[in-house]
Amino acid sequence: MLKEKGWRLSGGDKVGFVILAGTGRFYSRVKPYIFAKYDEIDVDYYVNNQVVPVASRILGFFNVTEKELIKKEAKESEEIRSLMDYV
């Protein structure tokens, strides 16, 4: 895709890319980040596979579980916890 748009690439060049929303294997859902629009990016992939695992390792010290981090919405009967609950 970069070569088609006139970019010169050679062995060892680094190409930044993003995973696009959709189905199928990753290699069919990637695009150089400079050509991707925000609404094309698979944000859920990045949150679930990069942000949540790191955050859960850190927040585990405060007894926050990965399950709590990925909850889409709190149920009415559940109390929403604040950061100060862990101090």
N, CA, C and O atoms as CSV, one atom per row, in Angstrom:
chain,resi,resn,atom,element,x,y,z
A,1,MET,N,N,0.822,-1.183,0.000
A,1,MET,CA,C,0.000,0.000,0.000
A,1,MET,C,C,0.877,1.262,0.000
A,1,MET,O,O,0.590,2.229,-0.706
A,2,LEU,N,N,1.940,1.234,0.797
A,2,LEU,CA,C,2.836,2.391,0.828
A,2,LEU,C,C,3.549,2.571,-0.507
A,2,LEU,O,O,3.678,3.691,-1.002
A,3,LYS,N,N,4.007,1.472,-1.085
A,3,LYS,CA,C,4.697,1.563,-2.373
A,3,LYS,C,C,3.754,2.078,-3.454
A,3,LYS,O,O,4.154,2.857,-4.319
A,4,GLU,N,N,2.497,1.636,-3.399
A,4,GLU,CA,C,1.508,2.103,-4.381
A,4,GLU,C,C,1.294,3.612,-4.283
A,4,GLU,O,O,0.946,4.256,-5.273
A,5,LYS,N,N,1.498,4.167,-3.109
A,5,LYS,CA,C,1.297,5.602,-2.902
A,5,LYS,C,C,2.595,6.394,-3.067
A,5,LYS,O,O,2.646,7.586,-2.763
A,6,GLY,N,N,3.656,5.713,-3.558
A,6,GLY,CA,C,4.889,6.412,-3.882
A,6,GLY,C,C,5.964,6.421,-2.812
A,6,GLY,O,O,6.985,7.090,-2.972
A,7,TRP,N,N,5.761,5.709,-1.747
A,7,TRP,CA,C,6.768,5.654,-0.688
A,7,TRP,C,C,7.870,4.691,-1.103
A,7,TRP,O,O,7.604,3.638,-1.683
A,8,ARG,N,N,9.104,5.059,-0.802
A,8,ARG,CA,C,10.226,4.157,-1.071
A,8,ARG,C,C,10.528,3.383,0.206
A,8,ARG,O,O,10.755,3.967,1.266
A,9,LEU,N,N,10.526,2.080,0.089
A,9,LEU,CA,C,10.799,1.215,1.239
A,9,LEU,C,C,11.935,0.277,0.900
A,9,LEU,O,O,12.116,-0.123,-0.250
A,10,SER,N,N,12.691,-0.062,1.915
A,10,SER,CA,C,13.749,-1.049,1.725
A,10,SER,C,C,13.781,-1.953,2.948
A,10,SER,O,O,13.137,-1.682,3.961
A,11,GLY,N,N,14.541,-3.028,2.830
A,11,GLY,CA,C,14.647,-3.985,3.920
A,11,GLY,C,C,15.058,-3.316,5.215
A,11,GLY,O,O,15.977,-2.497,5.232
A,12,GLY,N,N,14.384,-3.657,6.296
A,12,GLY,CA,C,14.698,-3.097,7.592
A,12,GLY,C,C,13.902,-1.856,7.955
A,12,GLY,O,O,13.958,-1.398,9.097
A,13,ASP,N,N,13.161,-1.302,6.999
A,13,ASP,CA,C,12.315,-0.151,7.308
A,13,ASP,C,C,11.199,-0.576,8.252
A,13,ASP,O,O,10.669,-1.683,8.154
A,14,LYS,N,N,10.858,0.308,9.152
A,14,LYS,CA,C,9.753,0.051,10.073
A,14,LYS,C,C,8.510,0.732,9.532
A,14,LYS,O,O,8.544,1.890,9.117
A,15,VAL,N,N,7.403,-0.018,9.547
A,15,VAL,CA,C,6.141,0.508,9.054
A,15,VAL,C,C,5.131,0.414,10.186
A,15,VAL,O,O,4.803,-0.683,10.638
A,16,GLY,N,N,4.640,1.553,10.645
A,16,GLY,CA,C,3.617,1.566,11.688
A,16,GLY,C,C,2.264,1.266,11.078
A,16,GLY,O,O,1.901,1.819,10.040
A,17,PHE,N,N,1.528,0.397,11.722
A,17,PHE,CA,C,0.218,0.030,11.192
A,17,PHE,C,C,-0.774,-0.093,12.334
A,17,PHE,O,O,-0.395,-0.170,13.502
A,18,VAL,N,N,-2.062,-0.111,11.973
A,18,VAL,CA,C,-3.131,-0.311,12.943
A,18,VAL,C,C,-4.024,-1.446,12.459
A,18,VAL,O,O,-4.105,-1.751,11.269
A,19,ILE,N,N,-4.693,-2.057,13.437
A,19,ILE,CA,C,-5.674,-3.109,13.138
A,19,ILE,C,C,-7.008,-2.421,12.883
A,19,ILE,O,O,-7.439,-1.578,13.670
A,20,LEU,N,N,-7.657,-2.781,11.786
A,20,LEU,CA,C,-8.942,-2.191,11.434
A,20,LEU,C,C,-10.089,-3.039,11.972
A,20,LEU,O,O,-9.949,-4.247,12.165
A,21,ALA,N,N,-11.214,-2.396,12.208
A,21,ALA,CA,C,-12.406,-3.107,12.668
A,21,ALA,C,C,-12.870,-4.055,11.567
A,21,ALA,O,O,-12.623,-3.815,10.385
A,22,GLY,N,N,-13.531,-5.113,11.958
A,22,GLY,CA,C,-14.048,-6.063,10.993
A,22,GLY,C,C,-13.759,-7.476,11.428
A,22,GLY,O,O,-13.418,-7.735,12.582
A,23,THR,N,N,-13.899,-8.378,10.496
A,23,THR,CA,C,-13.647,-9.789,10.777
A,23,THR,C,C,-12.530,-10.285,9.876
A,23,THR,O,O,-12.150,-9.636,8.901
A,24,GLY,N,N,-12.028,-11.426,10.223
A,24,GLY,CA,C,-10.957,-12.015,9.429
A,24,GLY,C,C,-9.631,-11.937,10.145
A,24,GLY,O,O,-9.529,-11.403,11.249
A,25,ARG,N,N,-8.625,-12.474,9.504
A,25,ARG,CA,C,-7.277,-12.497,10.088
A,25,ARG,C,C,-6.682,-11.094,10.108
A,25,ARG,O,O,-7.040,-10.230,9.307
A,26,PHE,N,N,-5.761,-10.897,11.052
A,26,PHE,CA,C,-5.165,-9.576,11.200
A,26,PHE,C,C,-4.511,-9.083,9.916
A,26,PHE,O,O,-4.648,-7.911,9.566
A,27,TYR,N,N,-3.799,-9.962,9.209
A,27,TYR,CA,C,-3.084,-9.498,8.014
A,27,TYR,C,C,-4.031,-8.923,6.967
A,27,TYR,O,O,-3.606,-8.153,6.106
A,28,SER,N,N,-5.307,-9.288,7.031
A,28,SER,CA,C,-6.265,-8.726,6.077
A,28,SER,C,C,-6.955,-7.481,6.633
A,28,SER,O,O,-7.750,-6.846,5.941
A,29,ARG,N,N,-6.643,-7.129,7.903
A,29,ARG,CA,C,-7.290,-5.986,8.541
A,29,ARG,C,C,-6.276,-4.961,9.051
A,29,ARG,O,O,-6.498,-4.340,10.090
A,30,VAL,N,N,-5.182,-4.781,8.342
A,30,VAL,CA,C,-4.185,-3.795,8.762
A,30,VAL,C,C,-4.052,-2.704,7.706
A,30,VAL,O,O,-4.342,-2.897,6.526
A,31,LYS,N,N,-3.599,-1.548,8.190
A,31,LYS,CA,C,-3.387,-0.418,7.294
A,31,LYS,C,C,-2.307,0.449,7.937
A,31,LYS,O,O,-2.281,0.597,9.159
A,32,PRO,N,N,-1.419,1.021,7.130
A,32,PRO,CA,C,-0.460,1.964,7.706
A,32,PRO,C,C,-1.220,3.062,8.447
A,32,PRO,O,O,-2.201,3.605,7.937
A,33,TYR,N,N,-0.758,3.381,9.653
A,33,TYR,CA,C,-1.516,4.301,10.497
A,33,TYR,C,C,-1.707,5.677,9.871
A,33,TYR,O,O,-2.674,6.371,10.187
A,34,ILE,N,N,-0.810,6.074,8.998
A,34,ILE,CA,C,-0.944,7.402,8.393
A,34,ILE,C,C,-2.111,7.485,7.413
A,34,ILE,O,O,-2.560,8.580,7.075
A,35,PHE,N,N,-2.606,6.333,6.954
A,35,PHE,CA,C,-3.741,6.321,6.030
A,35,PHE,C,C,-5.050,5.937,6.705
A,35,PHE,O,O,-6.108,6.015,6.080
A,36,ALA,N,N,-5.003,5.532,7.950
A,36,ALA,CA,C,-6.201,5.065,8.643
A,36,ALA,C,C,-6.956,6.228,9.278
A,36,ALA,O,O,-6.360,7.170,9.802
A,37,LYS,N,N,-8.266,6.137,9.217
A,37,LYS,CA,C,-9.122,7.102,9.901
A,37,LYS,C,C,-9.526,6.496,11.242
A,37,LYS,O,O,-9.625,5.276,11.378
A,38,TYR,N,N,-9.757,7.352,12.220
A,38,TYR,CA,C,-10.059,6.866,13.566
A,38,TYR,C,C,-11.230,5.896,13.570
A,38,TYR,O,O,-11.181,4.882,14.268
A,39,ASP,N,N,-12.280,6.179,12.810
A,39,ASP,CA,C,-13.464,5.313,12.845
A,39,ASP,C,C,-13.241,3.960,12.172
A,39,ASP,O,O,-14.110,3.093,12.255
A,40,GLU,N,N,-12.113,3.757,11.516
A,40,GLU,CA,C,-11.782,2.457,10.919
A,40,GLU,C,C,-11.060,1.532,11.900
A,40,GLU,O,O,-11.063,0.314,11.720
A,41,ILE,N,N,-10.453,2.096,12.920
A,41,ILE,CA,C,-9.584,1.346,13.832
A,41,ILE,C,C,-10.402,0.494,14.785
A,41,ILE,O,O,-11.443,0.928,15.278
A,42,ASP,N,N,-9.933,-0.710,15.042
A,42,ASP,CA,C,-10.584,-1.634,15.977
A,42,ASP,C,C,-10.175,-1.258,17.406
A,42,ASP,O,O,-9.275,-1.867,17.985
A,43,VAL,N,N,-10.837,-0.266,17.951
A,43,VAL,CA,C,-10.503,0.253,19.273
A,43,VAL,C,C,-10.655,-0.832,20.329
A,43,VAL,O,O,-9.836,-0.921,21.243
A,44,ASP,N,N,-11.689,-1.658,20.218
A,44,ASP,CA,C,-11.902,-2.744,21.194
A,44,ASP,C,C,-10.710,-3.688,21.237
A,44,ASP,O,O,-10.337,-4.162,22.310
A,45,TYR,N,N,-10.108,-3.967,20.086
A,45,TYR,CA,C,-8.930,-4.827,20.062
A,45,TYR,C,C,-7.817,-4.219,20.915
A,45,TYR,O,O,-7.212,-4.909,21.735
A,46,TYR,N,N,-7.552,-2.942,20.721
A,46,TYR,CA,C,-6.463,-2.300,21.456
A,46,TYR,C,C,-6.765,-2.197,22.948
A,46,TYR,O,O,-5.875,-2.399,23.774
A,47,VAL,N,N,-7.996,-1.889,23.295
A,47,VAL,CA,C,-8.359,-1.798,24.710
A,47,VAL,C,C,-8.235,-3.164,25.367
A,47,VAL,O,O,-7.606,-3.288,26.418
A,48,ASN,N,N,-8.827,-4.196,24.760
A,48,ASN,CA,C,-8.857,-5.527,25.369
A,48,ASN,C,C,-7.523,-6.254,25.352
A,48,ASN,O,O,-7.263,-7.072,26.235
A,49,ASN,N,N,-6.673,-5.978,24.375
A,49,ASN,CA,C,-5.424,-6.723,24.248
A,49,ASN,C,C,-4.175,-5.958,24.643
A,49,ASN,O,O,-3.114,-6.555,24.824
A,50,GLN,N,N,-4.286,-4.650,24.780
A,50,GLN,CA,C,-3.101,-3.884,25.151
A,50,GLN,C,C,-3.311,-3.046,26.407
A,50,GLN,O,O,-2.452,-3.042,27.289
A,51,VAL,N,N,-4.417,-2.348,26.507
A,51,VAL,CA,C,-4.636,-1.472,27.656
A,51,VAL,C,C,-5.046,-2.258,28.901
A,51,VAL,O,O,-4.438,-2.102,29.960
A,52,VAL,N,N,-6.073,-3.100,28.780
A,52,VAL,CA,C,-6.596,-3.826,29.944
A,52,VAL,C,C,-5.549,-4.737,30.587
A,52,VAL,O,O,-5.430,-4.712,31.811
A,53,PRO,N,N,-4.786,-5.537,29.844
A,53,PRO,CA,C,-3.788,-6.383,30.512
A,53,PRO,C,C,-2.755,-5.592,31.319
A,53,PRO,O,O,-2.386,-6.002,32.419
A,54,VAL,N,N,-2.296,-4.484,30.790
A,54,VAL,CA,C,-1.314,-3.674,31.512
A,54,VAL,C,C,-1.968,-3.013,32.723
A,54,VAL,O,O,-1.419,-3.035,33.825
A,55,ALA,N,N,-3.134,-2.431,32.511
A,55,ALA,CA,C,-3.833,-1.763,33.615
A,55,ALA,C,C,-4.185,-2.754,34.717
A,55,ALA,O,O,-4.105,-2.411,35.896
A,56,SER,N,N,-4.571,-3.969,34.362
A,56,SER,CA,C,-4.944,-4.949,35.392
A,56,SER,C,C,-3.736,-5.378,36.219
A,56,SER,O,O,-3.875,-5.659,37.409
A,57,ARG,N,N,-2.554,-5.432,35.609
A,57,ARG,CA,C,-1.356,-5.767,36.386
A,57,ARG,C,C,-1.054,-4.673,37.397
A,57,ARG,O,O,-0.662,-4.958,38.529
A,58,ILE,N,N,-1.233,-3.440,36.998
A,58,ILE,CA,C,-0.985,-2.325,37.907
A,58,ILE,C,C,-2.089,-2.228,38.963
A,58,ILE,O,O,-1.809,-2.128,40.158
A,59,LEU,N,N,-3.346,-2.258,38.511
A,59,LEU,CA,C,-4.469,-2.072,39.423
A,59,LEU,C,C,-4.736,-3.297,40.288
A,59,LEU,O,O,-5.508,-3.226,41.244
A,60,GLY,N,N,-4.099,-4.422,39.957
A,60,GLY,CA,C,-4.215,-5.619,40.791
A,60,GLY,C,C,-3.748,-5.362,42.218
A,60,GLY,O,O,-4.234,-6.000,43.152
A,61,PHE,N,N,-2.825,-4.451,42.393
A,61,PHE,CA,C,-2.358,-4.092,43.734
A,61,PHE,C,C,-3.455,-3.421,44.547
A,61,PHE,O,O,-3.373,-3.362,45.774
A,62,PHE,N,N,-4.482,-2.917,43.869
A,62,PHE,CA,C,-5.605,-2.265,44.540
A,62,PHE,C,C,-6.855,-3.152,44.498
A,62,PHE,O,O,-7.973,-2.680,44.703
A,63,ASN,N,N,-6.641,-4.451,44.228
A,63,ASN,CA,C,-7.728,-5.441,44.160
A,63,ASN,C,C,-8.757,-5.137,43.076
A,63,ASN,O,O,-9.934,-5.465,43.232
A,64,VAL,N,N,-8.331,-4.520,41.991
A,64,VAL,CA,C,-9.192,-4.308,40.837
A,64,VAL,C,C,-8.884,-5.432,39.862
A,64,VAL,O,O,-7.730,-5.633,39.483
A,65,THR,N,N,-9.905,-6.156,39.461
A,65,THR,CA,C,-9.700,-7.306,38.569
A,65,THR,C,C,-9.863,-6.899,37.105
A,65,THR,O,O,-10.436,-5.859,36.784
A,66,GLU,N,N,-9.344,-7.749,36.243
A,66,GLU,CA,C,-9.489,-7.510,34.804
A,66,GLU,C,C,-10.969,-7.519,34.426
A,66,GLU,O,O,-11.407,-6.757,33.564
A,67,LYS,N,N,-11.726,-8.388,35.081
A,67,LYS,CA,C,-13.163,-8.471,34.815
A,67,LYS,C,C,-13.846,-7.131,35.106
A,67,LYS,O,O,-14.726,-6.702,34.360
A,68,GLU,N,N,-13.437,-6.474,36.192
A,68,GLU,CA,C,-14.011,-5.170,36.522
A,68,GLU,C,C,-13.635,-4.119,35.488
A,68,GLU,O,O,-14.424,-3.220,35.196
A,69,LEU,N,N,-12.455,-4.228,34.946
A,69,LEU,CA,C,-12.008,-3.248,33.961
A,69,LEU,C,C,-12.761,-3.349,32.638
A,69,LEU,O,O,-12.968,-2.342,31.961
A,70,ILE,N,N,-13.168,-4.550,32.273
A,70,ILE,CA,C,-13.804,-4.714,30.964
A,70,ILE,C,C,-15.329,-4.673,31.023
A,70,ILE,O,O,-15.997,-4.850,30.005
A,71,LYS,N,N,-15.875,-4.442,32.205
A,71,LYS,CA,C,-17.327,-4.308,32.305
A,71,LYS,C,C,-17.788,-3.147,31.453
A,71,LYS,O,O,-17.216,-2.059,31.519
A,72,LYS,N,N,-18.807,-3.364,30.660
A,72,LYS,CA,C,-19.328,-2.306,29.794
A,72,LYS,C,C,-20.112,-1.269,30.597
A,72,LYS,O,O,-20.009,-0.068,30.344
A,73,GLU,N,N,-20.893,-1.740,31.560
A,73,GLU,CA,C,-21.683,-0.810,32.360
A,73,GLU,C,C,-21.936,-1.412,33.730
A,73,GLU,O,O,-22.028,-2.632,33.867
A,74,ALA,N,N,-22.048,-0.586,34.720
A,74,ALA,CA,C,-22.325,-1.067,36.067
A,74,ALA,C,C,-23.828,-1.288,36.212
A,74,ALA,O,O,-24.634,-0.512,35.699
A,75,LYS,N,N,-24.190,-2.346,36.910
A,75,LYS,CA,C,-25.605,-2.597,37.171
A,75,LYS,C,C,-26.074,-1.613,38.229
A,75,LYS,O,O,-25.280,-1.103,39.020
A,76,GLU,N,N,-27.376,-1.354,38.232
A,76,GLU,CA,C,-27.909,-0.382,39.184
A,76,GLU,C,C,-27.617,-0.776,40.626
A,76,GLU,O,O,-27.391,0.093,41.469
A,77,SER,N,N,-27.618,-2.069,40.920
A,77,SER,CA,C,-27.414,-2.507,42.297
A,77,SER,C,C,-25.941,-2.451,42.718
A,77,SER,O,O,-25.632,-2.520,43.908
A,78,GLU,N,N,-25.039,-2.328,41.747
A,78,GLU,CA,C,-23.615,-2.281,42.059
A,78,GLU,C,C,-23.189,-0.859,42.379
A,78,GLU,O,O,-23.633,0.098,41.745
A,79,GLU,N,N,-22.339,-0.741,43.353
A,79,GLU,CA,C,-21.795,0.566,43.700
A,79,GLU,C,C,-20.590,0.842,42.806
A,79,GLU,O,O,-19.739,-0.029,42.625
A,80,ILE,N,N,-20.515,2.029,42.256
A,80,ILE,CA,C,-19.379,2.413,41.434
A,80,ILE,C,C,-18.254,2.850,42.382
A,80,ILE,O,O,-18.454,3.711,43.239
A,81,ARG,N,N,-17.088,2.256,42.219
A,81,ARG,CA,C,-15.969,2.546,43.097
A,81,ARG,C,C,-15.163,3.711,42.552
A,81,ARG,O,O,-15.044,3.886,41.339
A,82,SER,N,N,-14.616,4.501,43.452
A,82,SER,CA,C,-13.744,5.591,43.034
A,82,SER,C,C,-12.313,5.251,43.422
A,82,SER,O,O,-12.072,4.319,44.190
A,83,LEU,N,N,-11.389,5.995,42.900
A,83,LEU,CA,C,-9.975,5.766,43.200
A,83,LEU,C,C,-9.698,5.897,44.694
A,83,LEU,O,O,-8.837,5.202,45.234
A,84,MET,N,N,-10.415,6.771,45.346
A,84,MET,CA,C,-10.189,6.998,46.780
A,84,MET,C,C,-10.613,5.797,47.635
A,84,MET,O,O,-10.228,5.712,48.801
A,85,ASP,N,N,-11.393,4.875,47.081
A,85,ASP,CA,C,-11.764,3.665,47.817
A,85,ASP,C,C,-10.544,2.786,48.104
A,85,ASP,O,O,-10.600,1.924,48.981
A,86,TYR,N,N,-9.463,2.992,47.386
A,86,TYR,CA,C,-8.292,2.136,47.502
A,86,TYR,C,C,-7.182,2.771,48.329
A,86,TYR,O,O,-6.135,2.155,48.527
A,87,VAL,N,N,-7.388,3.970,48.806
A,87,VAL,CA,C,-6.363,4.682,49.564
A,87,VAL,C,C,-6.463,4.358,51.040
A,87,VAL,O,O,-5.677,4.868,51.839
